[in-house]
Amino acid sequence: MSYHVLVVEDDAVTRSKLVGYFQNEGYNVSEAESGEQMRDMLQSNAIDLVMLDINLPGEDGLMLTRELRSQSDIGIILVTGRTDSIDKIVGLEMGADDYVTKPFELRELLVRVKNLLWRISAARNSAGSVESDKANENMVRFGDWTFDVQRRALSRNGEPVKLTKAEYELLVALSSYPNQVLSRERILNMISHRVDAPNDRTIDVLIRRMRAKMEFDPKNPQIFVTVHGEGYMFAGD
């Protein structure tokens, strides 16, 4: 299925870069440079997700977020150059699903878009599978992987993969908060009782070890994603 993404961004260079990148990734992409153009696009197209620049000329992106959310369950990712965390918090309170701060990595944004679209699709279409998940809540499945939390068993296509206690704790911590950025300090608090003399470097070393065991290409991670300046995100589908 080709999802339809709308890029709302007044900077022509950034807009062109986003449109080109997501088209290359197989998405149907439309663009708008203002709130008015955004509304026209939404009226004439079935849009699945909006990437919305907070700092648009003439209209506040936060107000547009509230307007969008009041009308539909469309996916909303805010894109902002501001470092003020209040804007991010207010944006989420007004109904945005996620946000990225400029300058952002396109690959990280792609991961966020993929996972948000997956969540929207699952919420719309899988009431039956939700019941199934509840009955089997100790099983985490992503890609070719199955993680039995209770039995401490990780396997790929049925083949077991051994984990140390610290690696197990790390996977439990990250998979418990999918698609959310966790700081090194927060992760450390979840696993430190398993590691001697823990520090921030401990997390980096554990992440490297997990990537070596689980990533198809450890240098281009798709499961344990680095969010520069913030921490790590579990991005397994």
Secondary structure, DSSP 8 states (H G I E B T S, - for coil): ---EEEEE-S-HHHHHHHHHHHHHTT-EEEEESSHHHHHHHHHHS--SEEEEESS-SSS-HHHHHHHHHHH---EEEEEE----HHHHHHHHHTT--EEEESS--HHHHHHHHHHHHHHHHHHHH-HHHHHHHHHTTTEEEETTEEEETTTTEEEETTEEE---HHHHHHHHHHHTSTT-EE-HHHHHHHHGGGSSS--HHHHHHHHHHHHHHH-SSTTS-SSEEEETTTEEEE---
